[in-house]
């Protein structure tokens, strides 16, 4: 059997969570065009196996795999070539580092539409939502907590309300970063004065 060497490359060494990345393995042989299959690994985790040659050259052949399942963080990617028995020897590439950045999210919230003047800026949050979450993660990352306040304590219509201190929670939260939370508006109405006559 002919000796082989394998290298692996990425379509983008730095990507964002949810983006598709293509890994390409190039197998070189001392003679002939390599035949066999290539398995791609993230550390010890198998990402998938390609059994169809993408392209060939003089003494080389390539296989590839496209994935969008990598979580945020650094990943050690390598490829393992399994040659056609009796024709080409197996070989394993060195690791390359695939850096996956967190996906940016924007938070949104609503508050009680109107409150009676109470000399405070406190607003009561009713709902919290996120913009930018991947469909498959909808149940696994949420906007939690935070304190909502009016811009001033004074009576007014469509007053700006800000939510500060909200965080991401859930099993997929580590794949995302909260870059901002949109403001909302609500009203503060006049308090009814109570006059006691003695």
C-alpha positions in Angstrom: 0.0 0.0 0.0 1.1 3.6 -0.7 2.0 5.9 2.1 -0.2 9.0 2.5 -0.2 12.3 4.4 -3.3 14.3 5.4 -3.8 18.0 6.1 -7.0 19.8 7.0 -8.1 23.4 6.5 -11.1 25.6 7.3 -13.2 27.9 5.1 -13.0 30.4 7.9 -10.7 30.0 10.9 -12.9 32.3 12.9 -16.6 32.0 12.6 -19.8 32.9 14.6 -22.0 30.5 16.3 -24.6 29.2 13.9 -22.5 29.9 10.8 -21.7 27.1 8.4 -18.0 26.2 8.2 -16.5 23.8 5.7 -13.5 21.7 6.6 -11.4 20.3 3.7 -9.0 17.4 4.0 -6.3 17.1 1.4 -4.7 13.7 1.2 -1.4 13.3 -0.7 0.1 10.0 -1.9 3.6 9.1 -3.0 2.0 7.7 -6.2 -1.5 7.4 -7.6 -4.6 9.3 -6.6 -5.7 8.5 -3.0 -9.0 6.7 -2.6 -10.9 6.0 0.6 -12.9 8.0 3.2 -12.2 10.9 5.5 -13.6 11.4 9.0 -13.6 14.8 10.6 -13.2 15.2 14.4 -13.7 18.0 16.9 -11.3 16.7 19.6 -12.6 13.1 20.1 -16.1 13.9 18.8 -16.9 12.7 15.3 -18.4 15.5 13.2 -19.0 13.3 10.2 -17.4 11.2 7.4 -17.1 12.0 3.7 -16.9 9.0 1.4 -17.1 11.0 -1.9 -14.0 12.6 -3.3 -14.5 16.3 -4.0 -11.5 16.8 -6.3 -8.3 15.2 -7.4 -4.9 16.4 -8.6 -1.5 14.9 -9.2 -1.1 12.5 -6.2 -3.8 14.3 -4.2 -7.5 14.1 -3.4 -9.8 16.2 -1.2 -12.8 15.4 0.9 -14.9 18.0 2.8 -17.5 18.4 5.5 -19.8 21.4 6.2 -21.2 21.9 9.7 -23.0 24.7 11.6 -23.2 22.8 14.9 -20.0 24.0 16.6 -20.6 25.7 19.9 -18.9 29.0 20.9 -15.3 28.6 21.9 -12.1 27.0 20.5 -12.2 23.7 18.7 -9.3 21.4 17.8 -10.2 20.0 14.4 -8.4 17.1 12.7 -9.1 14.7 9.8 -8.5 10.9 9.6 -8.0 9.4 6.2 -8.9 5.7 5.9 -7.4 4.5 2.7 -8.7 1.8 0.4 -7.3 -1.4 1.9 -4.3 -2.7 0.1 -3.9 0.5 -2.0 -3.4 3.4 0.4 -2.3 3.6 4.0 -4.3 5.5 6.6 -3.1 8.9 7.8 -4.2 11.6 10.3 -3.8 15.3 10.0 -2.5 17.7 12.7 -5.0 19.7 14.6 -6.2 23.2 13.4 -8.0 25.6 15.7 -11.5 26.7 14.8 -12.6 29.7 16.8 -16.3 30.1 17.1 -17.4 33.5 18.5 -20.7 34.0 20.4 -23.7 35.2 18.4 -24.8 38.7 19.3 -28.4 39.2 20.6 -30.6 42.1 21.3 -33.0 42.1 24.3 -36.5 43.5 24.3 -39.0 44.0 27.1 -42.4 45.4 28.0 -43.6 47.0 31.2 -47.0 47.8 32.7 -48.4 50.3 30.2 -49.3 52.9 32.8 -48.7 53.5 36.5 -50.0 56.1 38.9 -47.4 58.6 40.1 -45.7 57.3 43.2 -42.6 59.5 43.4 -40.3 56.7 42.1 -38.9 55.7 38.7 -39.7 52.0 39.3 -41.4 50.2 36.4 -42.8 46.6 36.4 -41.5 44.3 33.7 -44.2 42.2 32.0 -42.3 40.3 29.3 -38.7 39.8 28.1 -37.7 38.6 24.6 -34.6 38.2 22.5 -33.9 39.0 18.9 -31.4 36.9 17.0 -31.7 33.5 18.7 -31.4 30.5 16.3 -34.6 28.6 15.9 -33.3 25.4 17.5 -32.2 27.3 20.6 -35.5 29.2 21.2 -36.3 27.2 24.3 -32.7 27.1 25.6 -31.8 30.7 26.0 -33.8 33.4 27.7 -33.5 37.0 28.9 -33.7 37.0 32.7 -33.8 39.6 35.5 -32.8 43.2 35.3 -34.3 46.4 36.9 -36.7 48.6 34.8 -36.8 52.3 35.5 -38.5 55.3 34.0 -36.2 58.2 32.9 -37.7 60.4 35.6 -40.3 59.9 38.3 -42.5 62.7 36.9 -46.0 62.3 35.3 -45.8 62.0 31.5 -46.9 60.1 28.4 -44.6 57.7 26.4 -41.8 58.1 28.9 -38.6 56.1 28.2 -38.1 53.0 30.3 -34.7 51.2 30.5 -33.9 47.7 31.6 -30.5 47.3 33.3 -28.8 44.2 34.6 -30.6 41.6 32.5 -28.6 38.5 31.7 -28.8 35.4 29.4 -29.7 32.1 31.0 -30.4 28.6 29.7 -28.4 25.7 28.3 -27.5 27.5 25.1 -26.7 30.9 26.8 -22.9 30.3 26.4 -23.2 30.5 22.7 -24.6 34.0 22.8 -23.7 37.5 24.0 -26.2 40.2 24.9 -25.0 43.4 23.2 -27.9 45.7 24.1 -31.5 45.8 25.4 -33.9 48.1 23.6 -35.8 50.7 25.6 -39.6 50.8 25.8 -42.1 53.4 26.8 -44.9 53.7 29.3 -47.0 56.4 31.1 -47.0 57.8 34.6 -50.4 59.3 35.4 -51.4 61.8 38.0 -52.1 60.6 41.5 -55.5 61.4 42.9 -55.1 63.6 46.0 -57.0 62.6 49.0 -58.3 65.5 51.1 -59.3 64.7 54.7 -61.5 67.3 56.4 -61.6 67.3 60.2 
